Amino acid sequence: MTTEQEFDIITARCREIFINKMKDYGPSWRTMRPISVVNQLFIKAKRIREIETTGVNLVGEDTNGEFMAIVNYSVMGLIQEEIGYADTVDLSAAEATSYYDKYIAQARALMCRKNHDYGEAWREMDKEAITDLIYNKILRNKTILQNNGKTLVSEGVEGNYFDMINYAVFNLIKAEELHENQ
């Protein structure tokens, strides 16, 4: 299977969770300010790193759900960056899903370009290293937001969100391959 096909399978699963959560809660995430989205991502990445480091998982849920949440919260972050946050739920589920699809398509296109230029280097990386890259992107976004969104020479929060989506998908692909090989 190609990386593009694997990407499509993984993001379809993430999309299904996104849609089902909206059935449960509606797009209530629209009220989250940018720093709140980043902190949700921080919580997810922190849990993954803790489990990877200690090997102990007292909650019992595997980290795949956390990587899927990173994909979905990163998309939410991109939506919030484009249209701002709201004081009330101001999008329908269909509108939110349309934004979701737009940003996943952009993440996929970016992944294809980078995969070409980097020769799929992520396939030779350890899962923990990819997790650390996600964590680093989250910390970068925290700093950028503390600087009122201004950067001197770096990409803004959007680029970091796209990278987080792709890195999370890569780790989910790696987890799928490990599961298939067992």
C-alpha positions as CSV (number, residue, x, y, z in Angstrom):
1,M,0.0,0.0,0.0
2,T,1.3,3.5,-0.7
3,T,1.7,6.2,1.9
4,E,-1.1,8.1,0.3
5,Q,-3.4,5.2,0.6
6,E,-2.4,4.6,4.3
7,F,-2.9,8.3,4.9
8,D,-6.4,8.2,3.5
9,I,-7.4,5.1,5.6
10,I,-6.1,6.7,8.8
11,T,-7.6,10.1,8.2
12,A,-10.9,8.5,7.3
13,R,-10.9,6.9,10.8
14,C,-10.0,10.3,12.4
15,R,-12.8,12.0,10.4
16,E,-15.3,9.4,11.6
17,I,-14.4,10.1,15.2
18,F,-14.7,13.9,14.5
19,I,-18.2,13.4,13.1
20,N,-19.3,11.1,15.8
21,K,-18.1,13.5,18.5
22,M,-20.0,16.3,16.9
23,K,-23.1,14.0,17.0
24,D,-22.5,13.8,20.8
25,Y,-21.4,17.4,21.5
26,G,-22.0,19.4,18.4
27,P,-19.1,21.6,17.3
28,S,-18.7,22.9,20.9
29,W,-15.0,23.2,20.4
30,R,-15.7,26.4,18.5
31,T,-15.7,28.2,21.8
32,M,-12.1,27.2,22.5
33,R,-9.6,30.0,22.2
34,P,-6.3,29.2,20.4
35,I,-4.3,28.5,23.6
36,S,-7.0,26.1,24.7
37,V,-6.7,24.1,21.5
38,V,-2.9,24.0,21.9
39,N,-3.3,22.9,25.5
40,Q,-5.6,20.0,24.5
41,L,-2.8,19.0,22.1
42,F,-0.3,19.3,24.9
43,I,-2.3,17.0,27.1
44,K,-2.5,14.4,24.4
45,A,1.2,14.5,23.6
46,K,2.2,14.6,27.2
47,R,0.3,11.4,27.9
48,I,1.8,9.6,24.9
49,R,5.3,10.6,25.9
50,E,4.7,9.5,29.5
51,I,3.5,6.1,28.3
52,E,6.3,5.7,25.8
53,T,8.9,6.7,28.5
54,T,7.6,4.7,31.4
55,G,5.9,1.8,29.6
56,V,3.1,2.2,32.1
57,N,-0.5,2.9,31.0
58,L,-2.9,3.0,34.0
59,V,-5.9,4.3,31.9
60,G,-5.7,1.3,29.7
61,E,-6.6,3.0,26.4
62,D,-3.8,2.7,23.8
63,T,-2.1,5.8,22.5
64,N,-3.6,5.5,19.0
65,G,-6.7,7.3,20.3
66,E,-4.4,10.1,21.4
67,F,-2.7,10.4,18.0
68,M,-6.2,10.5,16.4
69,A,-7.1,13.3,18.8
70,I,-4.0,15.1,17.8
71,V,-5.1,14.9,14.1
72,N,-8.6,16.2,15.0
73,Y,-7.5,19.0,17.4
74,S,-4.9,20.2,14.9
75,V,-7.7,20.5,12.3
76,M,-9.8,22.4,14.9
77,G,-6.8,24.6,15.5
78,L,-6.6,25.4,11.8
79,I,-10.3,26.1,11.6
80,Q,-10.0,28.5,14.6
81,E,-7.0,30.2,13.0
82,E,-9.0,30.8,9.8
83,I,-12.4,31.9,11.2
84,G,-11.5,32.7,14.8
85,Y,-13.1,31.2,17.9
86,A,-16.7,32.0,18.9
87,D,-18.6,32.7,22.1
88,T,-21.3,30.2,21.0
89,V,-21.5,27.3,18.7
90,D,-21.8,29.0,15.3
91,L,-21.1,26.2,12.8
92,S,-23.3,23.3,11.8
93,A,-21.8,19.9,11.8
94,A,-21.8,19.9,8.0
95,E,-19.9,23.2,7.9
96,A,-17.4,21.9,10.4
97,T,-16.9,18.7,8.4
98,S,-16.4,20.7,5.2
99,Y,-13.6,22.7,6.9
100,Y,-12.2,19.4,8.2
101,D,-12.1,17.9,4.8
102,K,-10.4,21.0,3.4
103,Y,-7.6,20.9,5.9
104,I,-7.1,17.2,5.7
105,A,-6.7,17.6,1.9
106,Q,-4.1,20.3,2.5
107,A,-2.3,18.2,5.0
108,R,-2.2,15.3,2.5
109,A,-0.9,17.5,-0.3
110,L,1.8,18.8,2.1
111,M,2.7,15.3,3.2
112,C,3.1,14.2,-0.5
113,R,5.4,17.0,-1.3
114,K,7.5,16.5,1.9
115,N,7.5,12.8,1.5
116,H,9.0,13.2,-2.0
117,D,11.7,15.6,-0.9
118,Y,12.6,13.7,2.3
119,G,12.4,10.2,0.8
120,E,9.9,9.0,3.4
121,A,12.5,9.4,6.1
122,W,9.8,9.0,8.7
123,R,9.6,5.3,8.0
124,E,13.1,4.9,9.4
125,M,12.4,7.0,12.5
126,D,11.4,5.6,15.9
127,K,7.8,6.3,17.0
128,E,9.2,8.1,20.0
129,A,11.1,10.5,17.8
130,I,8.0,11.3,15.8
131,T,6.1,11.9,19.1
132,D,8.9,14.3,20.2
133,L,8.5,16.2,16.9
134,I,4.7,16.6,17.6
135,Y,5.5,17.7,21.2
136,N,8.0,20.3,19.9
137,K,5.5,21.7,17.4
138,I,3.0,22.1,20.2
139,L,5.5,24.0,22.3
140,R,6.3,26.1,19.3
141,N,2.7,27.0,18.9
142,K,2.5,27.9,22.6
143,T,5.4,30.3,22.2
144,I,3.9,31.8,19.0
145,L,0.6,32.4,20.7
146,Q,2.4,34.0,23.7
147,N,4.0,36.3,21.1
148,N,0.6,37.3,19.7
149,G,1.0,35.1,16.7
150,K,4.1,37.0,15.5
151,T,7.2,35.2,14.2
152,L,10.4,36.7,12.8
153,V,11.6,34.0,10.5
154,S,9.5,30.9,11.3
155,E,6.3,29.6,9.9
156,G,3.2,30.4,12.0
157,V,1.0,28.1,13.9
158,E,-0.7,26.8,10.8
159,G,2.5,25.1,9.5
160,N,2.9,23.5,12.9
161,Y,-0.7,22.2,12.9
162,F,-0.2,20.7,9.5
163,D,3.0,19.0,10.6
164,M,1.3,17.6,13.7
165,I,-1.4,16.1,11.6
166,N,1.1,14.4,9.4
167,Y,3.4,13.2,12.2
168,A,0.4,11.8,14.1
169,V,-0.7,10.0,10.9
170,F,2.8,8.6,10.5
171,N,2.7,7.2,14.0
172,L,-0.7,5.7,13.4
173,I,0.6,4.1,10.2
174,K,3.5,2.7,12.1
175,A,1.2,1.3,14.8
176,E,-1.0,-0.3,12.1
177,E,2.1,-1.9,10.5
178,L,3.3,-3.2,13.9
179,H,-0.1,-4.7,14.6
180,E,-0.2,-6.4,11.2
181,N,3.3,-7.9,11.7
182,Q,2.4,-9.4,15.1
